[in-house]
Amino acid sequence: IYTFQTFIKILVNFIHPIVIFLDDLHWIDSASVQLLQVLISDRLLKNILIIGAYRTQEMTLNHPLIFALESSQKKHSIPINQINLLPLNQLHIIKFLKESFEYR
């Protein structure tokens, strides 16, 4: 954990912010939860944005990630924003495909 944390600190600075996108967090293991918690609670790590995606139907209230995020939010006053996305309906998919293949 310390090695990765140091590596991220080397990469990130005021001129070069970093965005980390993590997908399928509903499958996250405990070691990765600890790493994520260390990264989001490190006050010296600035100019970093961590975006995580997970399926809400796969998560329970006692999931390690939910517990870690709530704990970090309470302990360190870290702003955590959640956006709940609804599934696309057929009209949205048709519009998306039409715009994707439209010749300009």
ZAVEXKE-824310 format. One record per residue (C-alpha): residue number from 1; x, z, y; residue in one letter. Coordinates in pm, 1 decimal. Example, Ala and Ser with C-alpha at 12.3 -4.5 7.8 and 13.67 -1.06 7.14 Angstrom:
REM ZAVEXKE-824310
r pos = 1, x = 1230.0, z = 780.0, y = -450.0, code = A $
r pos = 2, x = 1367.0, z = 714.0, y = -106.0, code = S $
***
This chain:
REM ZAVEXKE-824310
r pos = 1, x = 0.0, z = 0.0, y = 0.0, code = I $
r pos = 2, x = 277.2, z = 94.1, y = 243.0, code = Y $
r pos = 3, x = 460.6, z = -234.5, y = 184.6, code = T $
r pos = 4, x = 152.7, z = -446.2, y = 257.2, code = F $
r pos = 5, x = 67.2, z = -232.6, y = 560.2, code = Q $
r pos = 6, x = 419.4, z = -285.6, y = 698.0, code = T $
r pos = 7, x = 397.0, z = -658.1, y = 626.3, code = F $
r pos = 8, x = 70.3, z = -684.5, y = 823.2, code = I $
r pos = 9, x = 222.5, z = -486.4, y = 1112.5, code = K $
r pos = 10, x = 510.0, z = -737.2, y = 1127.4, code = I $
r pos = 11, x = 270.1, z = -1032.7, y = 1137.1, code = L $
r pos = 12, x = 30.3, z = -898.0, y = 1398.0, code = V $
r pos = 13, x = 106.8, z = -871.0, y = 1766.3, code = N $
r pos = 14, x = -65.6, z = -928.3, y = 2099.7, code = F $
r pos = 15, x = 19.5, z = -1298.3, y = 2101.9, code = I $
r pos = 16, x = -58.7, z = -1358.0, y = 1734.0, code = H $
r pos = 17, x = -370.9, z = -1171.7, y = 1619.2, code = P $
r pos = 18, x = -473.7, z = -1202.5, y = 1256.3, code = I $
r pos = 19, x = -805.3, z = -1239.5, y = 1077.8, code = V $
r pos = 20, x = -832.0, z = -1138.5, y = 713.7, code = I $
r pos = 21, x = -1136.2, z = -1262.0, y = 522.7, code = F $
r pos = 22, x = -1217.2, z = -1089.7, y = 195.1, code = L $
r pos = 23, x = -1490.1, z = -1236.8, y = -24.2, code = D $
r pos = 24, x = -1678.9, z = -1085.7, y = -318.9, code = D $
r pos = 25, x = -1610.8, z = -726.5, y = -214.4, code = L $
r pos = 26, x = -1882.2, z = -611.5, y = -453.6, code = H $
r pos = 27, x = -1610.6, z = -650.8, y = -723.1, code = W $
r pos = 28, x = -1342.1, z = -457.1, y = -533.5, code = I $
r pos = 29, x = -1130.0, z = -211.7, y = -733.5, code = D $
r pos = 30, x = -1028.9, z = 136.6, y = -620.2, code = S $
r pos = 31, x = -670.0, z = 39.0, y = -528.6, code = A $
r pos = 32, x = -797.6, z = -240.6, y = -303.5, code = S $
r pos = 33, x = -1048.4, z = -1.9, y = -145.0, code = V $
r pos = 34, x = -760.7, z = 233.1, y = -63.1, code = Q $
r pos = 35, x = -558.4, z = -52.4, y = 88.4, code = L $
r pos = 36, x = -855.3, z = -164.4, y = 296.8, code = L $
r pos = 37, x = -917.5, z = 191.0, y = 413.0, code = Q $
r pos = 38, x = -552.8, z = 228.9, y = 517.9, code = V $
r pos = 39, x = -562.8, z = -98.7, y = 712.0, code = L $
r pos = 40, x = -884.2, z = -22.3, y = 900.1, code = I $
r pos = 41, x = -785.6, z = 334.1, y = 983.6, code = S $
r pos = 42, x = -431.3, z = 257.6, y = 1107.7, code = D $
r pos = 43, x = -442.6, z = 312.8, y = 1484.8, code = R $
r pos = 44, x = -111.3, z = 129.3, y = 1530.4, code = L $
r pos = 45, x = -255.1, z = -187.8, y = 1380.2, code = L $
r pos = 46, x = -406.5, z = -369.7, y = 1674.0, code = K $
r pos = 47, x = -531.6, z = -726.8, y = 1711.3, code = N $
r pos = 48, x = -655.5, z = -747.5, y = 1355.9, code = I $
r pos = 49, x = -1003.2, z = -845.0, y = 1242.3, code = L $
r pos = 50, x = -1107.1, z = -783.4, y = 884.7, code = I $
r pos = 51, x = -1415.9, z = -968.4, y = 765.7, code = I $
r pos = 52, x = -1563.4, z = -882.8, y = 430.0, code = G $
r pos = 53, x = -1841.8, z = -1046.7, y = 236.2, code = A $
r pos = 54, x = -2038.0, z = -900.6, y = -50.3, code = Y $
r pos = 55, x = -2373.6, z = -939.3, y = -220.4, code = R $
r pos = 56, x = -2597.1, z = -652.5, y = -116.5, code = T $
r pos = 57, x = -2794.8, z = -673.1, y = -439.2, code = Q $
r pos = 58, x = -2471.3, z = -601.1, y = -630.2, code = E $
r pos = 59, x = -2394.0, z = -287.6, y = -427.9, code = M $
r pos = 60, x = -2525.7, z = 64.2, y = -476.3, code = T $
r pos = 61, x = -2514.0, z = 355.2, y = -233.5, code = L $
r pos = 62, x = -2235.9, z = 515.6, y = -437.2, code = N $
r pos = 63, x = -2019.7, z = 199.9, y = -449.5, code = H $
r pos = 64, x = -1658.3, z = 288.6, y = -355.5, code = P $
r pos = 65, x = -1653.0, z = 33.1, y = -72.2, code = L $
r pos = 66, x = -1968.4, z = 170.5, y = 91.7, code = I $
r pos = 67, x = -1831.3, z = 522.8, y = 67.4, code = F $
r pos = 68, x = -1492.5, z = 417.1, y = 212.3, code = A $
r pos = 69, x = -1648.6, z = 230.3, y = 505.9, code = L $
r pos = 70, x = -1882.4, z = 517.5, y = 592.9, code = E $
r pos = 71, x = -1597.2, z = 764.9, y = 562.5, code = S $
r pos = 72, x = -1367.7, z = 558.4, y = 786.6, code = S $
r pos = 73, x = -1643.5, z = 510.1, y = 1039.5, code = Q $
r pos = 74, x = -1714.3, z = 884.0, y = 1062.6, code = K $
r pos = 75, x = -1354.5, z = 1006.1, y = 1042.4, code = K $
r pos = 76, x = -1184.6, z = 756.9, y = 1271.5, code = H $
r pos = 77, x = -1476.5, z = 621.9, y = 1481.9, code = S $
r pos = 78, x = -1397.7, z = 270.6, y = 1364.7, code = I $
r pos = 79, x = -1660.0, z = 14.2, y = 1469.2, code = P $
r pos = 80, x = -1801.6, z = -158.1, y = 1163.8, code = I $
r pos = 81, x = -2059.2, z = -427.9, y = 1221.2, code = N $
r pos = 82, x = -2280.3, z = -555.0, y = 943.4, code = Q $
r pos = 83, x = -2468.3, z = -883.3, y = 941.0, code = I $
r pos = 84, x = -2726.3, z = -930.7, y = 669.7, code = N $
r pos = 85, x = -2777.5, z = -1297.4, y = 588.1, code = L $
r pos = 86, x = -3091.0, z = -1429.6, y = 425.1, code = L $
r pos = 87, x = -3073.6, z = -1707.3, y = 166.4, code = P $
r pos = 88, x = -3105.3, z = -2061.1, y = 297.2, code = L $
r pos = 89, x = -3438.5, z = -2225.1, y = 229.9, code = N $
r pos = 90, x = -3482.1, z = -2586.8, y = 123.9, code = Q $
r pos = 91, x = -3531.5, z = -2713.9, y = 481.4, code = L $
r pos = 92, x = -3205.9, z = -2555.0, y = 593.7, code = H $
r pos = 93, x = -3016.3, z = -2715.5, y = 306.3, code = I $
r pos = 94, x = -3167.8, z = -3059.3, y = 376.1, code = I $
r pos = 95, x = -3077.6, z = -3031.4, y = 745.7, code = K $
r pos = 96, x = -2724.3, z = -2918.7, y = 659.9, code = F $
r pos = 97, x = -2671.2, z = -3208.1, y = 417.4, code = L $
r pos = 98, x = -2823.6, z = -3460.2, y = 658.7, code = K $
r pos = 99, x = -2593.3, z = -3348.1, y = 940.9, code = E $
r pos = 100, x = -2292.0, z = -3338.2, y = 709.0, code = S $
r pos = 101, x = -2333.9, z = -3696.7, y = 589.9, code = F $
r pos = 102, x = -2462.2, z = -3844.1, y = 913.3, code = E $
r pos = 103, x = -2246.1, z = -4126.2, y = 1043.9, code = Y $
r pos = 104, x = -2145.3, z = -4085.0, y = 1408.8, code = R $
***
